[in-house]
Amino acid sequence: MLMEWDWTLIVIILAFGFLAAFIDAVVGGGGLISIPALLAIGLPPATALGTNKLASAFGSFTSAIRYLRSGKVDIRIVAKLFPISFIASICGAILAVYLPAALLKPLVIVILTVVLIYTLLKKDWGSIRTYQKLSLRKLIIFVIALAIIGFYDGFLGGGTGSFLMFAFLMIGFDFLSAAGNAKVLNFASNLGALLLFIYLGHVDYVYGLSMAVSMVVGSYFGAWFALKYGVGYVKVLFVVVTAILIMKNLLDYVSTHF
């Protein structure tokens, strides 16, 4: 799908794309900003999701490279998990074309609330790395969790980076390493869903590539911010973004059902 140029709308999505990618590179949750922005300019829901995946793929790739160069990515681990996120997101994207995303809203609200409460109660959680090799049982649970998150990213997407970070934090990674690993897997899920949306014709290339430009810049500076200012700032932003995600999904759910 290709829309005509509208410079006012392009300026708007450039601004929102930068902000979304900056936040997403640090703690995830960028879809909270970019998807509503694309819906607001008049794109149908499926096309907004596909267009967002086009832009987000560029953004997540940029921040993933930044984290890789800084040594904050466990290459051996994410290399094995990359295909899982990729395939799971394709399955989620297939479902997104046929089912309304509102079906997942209540579950997303509950899970995000648990994530927020757990993070607030665990004061020193994510400050240092305590990761050790997982037992078979924990490994299976972890892989299943990542597959579900990848599926969710293809289906809806808002907050995927936060969920991925939480999964890595739960097995002992610090916030910066969790952010780096999460961003590589987020690129995998973005890419998988994007290919499906392209195949189905649900991508607007004018707005998608325009937003991609600003997302590349936003992702670069977001990753730079996280690496420069460290774990403490990343944790604070993680809490803030998670709280906003909860409020946004709650408001969406209430406005739809009441």
C-alpha positions in Angstrom: 0.0 0.0 0.0 1.4 3.4 -0.9 -0.1 6.8 0.1 0.5 10.2 -1.3 3.0 12.5 0.2 1.7 14.8 3.0 4.5 16.8 4.5 2.6 17.8 7.6 1.9 14.2 8.5 5.5 13.1 7.6 6.9 15.8 10.0 4.6 14.4 12.7 5.6 10.8 12.3 9.3 11.9 12.2 8.9 13.5 15.6 7.0 10.6 17.1 9.3 8.1 15.5 12.4 9.6 17.1 10.7 9.7 20.5 9.4 6.1 20.2 12.8 4.7 19.1 14.7 6.5 21.8 12.6 5.1 24.5 12.4 1.7 22.8 16.2 1.4 22.6 16.5 2.0 26.3 13.6 0.0 27.8 11.2 -1.0 25.1 7.6 0.2 24.8 8.2 2.4 21.7 5.1 0.9 20.0 3.1 2.8 22.6 4.0 6.0 20.8 4.6 4.9 17.1 1.5 2.8 16.6 -1.0 5.4 17.9 0.8 8.0 15.8 0.3 5.9 12.6 -3.3 5.3 13.5 -3.9 9.0 14.1 -2.8 9.9 10.6 -5.5 7.6 9.2 -3.8 4.3 8.5 -6.1 1.2 8.9 -5.1 -1.0 12.0 -3.4 -3.8 10.0 -1.5 -1.3 7.8 -0.5 0.8 10.9 1.0 -2.4 12.4 2.8 -3.4 9.2 4.1 0.2 8.7 5.3 0.3 12.3 7.1 -2.9 11.8 8.9 -1.5 8.8 10.1 1.5 10.7 10.8 -0.5 13.9 12.9 -3.0 12.1 15.4 -0.2 11.1 15.3 1.2 14.6 15.8 -2.0 16.5 18.6 -3.0 14.1 20.4 0.2 14.8 20.2 -0.1 18.6 21.0 -3.8 18.4 24.2 -3.0 16.6 25.0 -0.3 19.2 24.6 -2.7 22.0 26.6 -5.4 20.2 29.5 -3.1 19.7 29.5 -2.2 23.4 29.7 -5.8 24.4 26.3 -5.8 26.1 24.9 -8.7 24.0 25.4 -12.4 24.8 25.8 -13.4 21.2 25.8 -17.2 21.8 22.5 -17.0 23.7 20.6 -14.6 21.4 21.9 -16.4 18.2 20.0 -19.5 19.4 16.9 -17.6 20.4 16.8 -15.4 17.2 14.9 -17.9 15.0 12.3 -18.5 17.8 11.4 -14.8 18.0 11.4 -14.6 14.2 9.0 -17.5 13.6 6.8 -16.7 16.6 6.2 -13.1 15.4 5.2 -14.4 11.9 2.5 -16.5 13.6 1.3 -13.5 15.6 1.2 -11.3 12.6 -1.0 -13.8 10.7 -3.4 -13.7 13.6 -3.3 -9.9 13.8 -4.7 -9.6 10.3 -7.8 -11.6 11.3 -8.4 -10.8 14.9 -8.9 -7.5 16.8 -5.9 -6.6 19.0 -8.4 -5.6 21.8 -8.7 -9.3 22.6 -5.3 -9.3 24.2 -5.7 -6.0 26.1 -6.9 -7.3 29.5 -4.1 -9.9 29.6 -1.5 -7.3 28.7 -2.7 -5.0 31.5 -2.4 -7.7 34.1 1.0 -8.9 33.0 2.4 -5.3 32.8 1.1 -4.6 36.3 2.8 -7.7 37.7 6.0 -6.6 35.9 5.8 -3.1 37.5 5.0 -4.3 41.0 7.8 -6.9 40.9 10.4 -4.3 39.7 9.4 -1.8 42.4 9.6 -4.4 45.2 12.9 -5.8 44.1 15.0 -2.7 45.0 18.4 -3.9 43.8 17.1 -6.1 41.0 19.0 -5.7 37.7 21.8 -3.7 39.3 24.3 -6.5 39.0 24.5 -9.6 36.7 23.8 -12.9 38.6 23.1 -15.0 35.5 24.2 -18.7 35.7 23.5 -21.5 33.3 19.9 -22.5 33.4 18.6 -25.9 34.4 16.6 -27.7 31.7 13.3 -26.9 33.3 14.1 -23.2 33.6 15.5 -23.1 30.1 12.3 -24.6 28.6 10.2 -22.1 30.6 12.4 -19.2 29.4 12.3 -20.3 25.7 8.5 -20.7 25.9 8.2 -17.2 27.4 10.3 -15.7 24.6 8.2 -17.5 22.0 5.0 -16.1 23.5 6.5 -12.6 23.6 7.6 -12.9 19.9 4.1 -14.0 19.0 2.7 -11.1 20.9 5.0 -8.7 19.1 3.6 -9.9 15.7 0.1 -9.7 17.0 0.1 -6.4 18.9 3.6 -5.2 19.8 3.2 -2.5 22.4 5.6 -3.2 25.2 7.4 -6.1 23.6 10.8 -4.7 24.5 9.8 -4.3 28.1 8.5 -7.9 28.2 11.8 -9.1 26.7 13.9 -7.2 29.2 11.8 -8.6 32.1 12.4 -12.1 30.8 16.2 -11.6 30.8 16.1 -9.8 34.2 14.2 -12.8 35.7 17.1 -15.1 34.9 19.8 -12.8 36.3 20.9 -10.3 33.7 21.5 -6.7 34.7 19.4 -4.0 33.1 22.0 -3.0 30.4 22.6 -6.6 29.3 18.9 -7.3 29.4 18.3 -4.3 27.2 21.0 -5.3 24.7 19.8 -8.9 24.4 16.2 -7.8 24.3 16.9 -5.4 21.4 18.4 -8.2 19.2 15.4 -10.4 19.8 13.1 -7.5 19.2 14.8 -7.0 15.8 14.1 -10.7 15.1 10.4 -10.3 15.9 10.1 -7.1 14.0 11.7 -8.6 10.9 9.5 -11.7 11.0 6.2 -9.8 11.3 7.4 -7.2 8.7 7.9 -9.9 6.1 4.5 -11.2 6.7 2.9 -7.8 6.5 4.8 -7.0 3.3 3.5 -10.3 1.8 0.0 -9.4 2.7 0.3 -5.8 1.4 -0.2 -4.1 4.8 2.7 -1.7 4.6 2.7 2.0 3.7 6.2 2.6 2.4 6.1 6.4 2.3 5.2 6.8 6.0 7.1 3.7 7.0 10.4 4.7 5.5 10.0 8.3 6.7 9.5 7.0 10.2 12.4 4.6 9.8 14.8 7.5 9.3 13.9 9.2 12.6 13.8 5.8 14.3 17.4 5.0 13.3 18.5 8.4 14.8 16.3 7.9 17.9 17.6 4.3 18.4 21.2 5.4 18.2 20.8 8.1 20.8 18.6 5.9 23.0 21.2 3.2 23.1 23.9 5.8 23.7 22.0 7.2 26.6 21.6 3.8 28.2 25.2 2.9 27.8 26.5 6.3 29.0 24.2 6.7 32.1 24.0 3.1 33.2 21.7 0.8 35.1 20.2 3.3 37.5 18.7 5.5 34.8 17.6 2.6 32.7 15.7 1.1 35.6 13.9 4.4 36.3 12.9 4.7 32.7 11.8 1.1 32.7 9.4 1.7 35.6 8.0 4.9 34.1 7.4 3.4 30.6 5.8 0.3 32.1 3.5 2.4 34.2 2.5 4.5 31.1 2.0 1.2 29.1 -0.4 0.1 31.8 -2.4 3.3 31.8 -2.5 3.5 28.0 -3.8 -0.1 27.7 -6.3 0.4 30.5 -7.7 3.6 29.0 -8.0 1.8 25.6 -9.8 -1.1 27.2 -12.2 1.2 29.2 -13.0 3.4 26.2 -13.8 0.3 24.1 -15.9 -1.6 26.6 -17.7 1.1 28.6 
